[in-house]
């Protein structure tokens, strides 16, 4: 990447000031037409993979796996009437991981030839043997039967890269125009598209070809009171999804209304960007004059697009086994939910709290057929009836908790990074009885309804936390009464999940997504969804974020 391209991409940060954290762009900048060119034939990839596997075994590896990856990204960035940038990138190469002398070794190459693959495999074995001199305990892999030659494709209806850029730009500019025409001061809109073409092979006998797609349309609307200089923002209530461009064709069946009086609409498997930006512009102007919250104890009614982030931080991360074991301590922290804590059978949440890990949910960000260790993906319980029953594990972690099977949640962000344990989709199961959001609200005497996710903080053990949101509405005697501002709630993980008193039924269930979840050193990014229905939590401490000391 030359200096001009680098400056062009990094300057987007200023224009996207009020948008969520932006995904990183990996690879070389390419002509958009390049994204439509077919990848390497699967028979060629198998031959290349075998060259690496054979070289690794000849050099002394007792196990080896190969990942050949082509990673395609496109981001379209707009502000008001301007297109700020269109960036298309491609990255192609291979990573080889081996076990030699009971120790891991890894090497990567962008020379995807038989000679280049063999050289990377030999280097990986050399690294493993060097590492073994300081390794205290040999790697123990959970057994994995080879799958033979198999494939998996995301069930998309329309490849986003096949949609003309003009059509995508026209949509974003129409979104911006809708916001400006209805009173916004500023608006940014962005469309991210990702395609991962991944091939995995191992000495276990697996040859797995996968085609994975993700999409994220989003925006940020700002309204300013010119007299006072006060400003407020509202971000899109879209979720990044494991879908194609069909996600941007709205369907009435995918729209879910918030509680009466809130003017909030949620979305399932399709998204109405024009409808959402119109609502956002109306709400952001209301936020300028909304009543500032009075601190105290409230019953919280949390929309799925908000609750997903709380799930991610207070359940998803603390149940990662590598974090529990302290492997992430120097960078991302540890977990209060240690093996010793789990053995005490203490309540993680109330008896209606059931959270599952699931890499098979179609349309979710984490959905794949097989993980980056060649393990077929599945669904399993993390918290059942309020009790922590399991963690997230990879092949070399399963033995630590006395299990002999990986959970299929190994992932690498690219061919040049080593795969390791990453969060699967972690979701709160909907209530078993029929319960609409209005029925849930009607029993709330004094509460707050929160939609969208905002700023947050959580400690290094994933225990004490604080979360904000996008829009807040007061609930009094079972009804939404007015919009509120300056709301954030504080709790600890056990206290919060044990206060869970009601969950809406499956008809309200939808995803929130984390498109760019960071972990590891060097840091890697992954994408993961969190499903839930609107949920009530009783007696949670709410603070006023605008209050000043003195």
Secondary structure, DSSP 8 states (H G I E B T S, - for coil): --HHHHHHHHTHHHHTTTS-------SEE--GGGGGS----HHHHHHHHHHHHHHHHHTT-SEEEEEEEEEEEEEEEEETTEEEEEEEEEEEEEEEEEEETTEEEEEEES--SHHHHHHHHHHHHHHHHHHTTT-SS----------EEEEEE---SS-GGGS-HHHHHHHHHHHHHHHHHTT-SEEEEEEEEEEEEEEEEETTSEEEEEEEEEEEEEEEEEEE-TTT--EEEEE-----BS--GGGGS--GGGEEE-STTS--EEESSS--HHHHHHHHHHHHHHHHH-EE---EEEEEEE-HHHHHHHHIIIIIGGGBHHHHTTTTTTTT---SS-HHHHHTT-BSS-TT--EEEES--TTSTT--SB-TTS-B--EEEEEETTEE---B--TTTGGGGT-SS--S-EE-SSTTS--EE---EEEE---SS---HHHHHTT-SEEEEEEEEEEEEE-TTS-EEEEEEEEEEEEETTEEEEEEESEEEEEEHHHHHHTEEEE--GGG-EEEEEEEEEETTTTEEEEEEEEE--EEEEEEEEEETT----
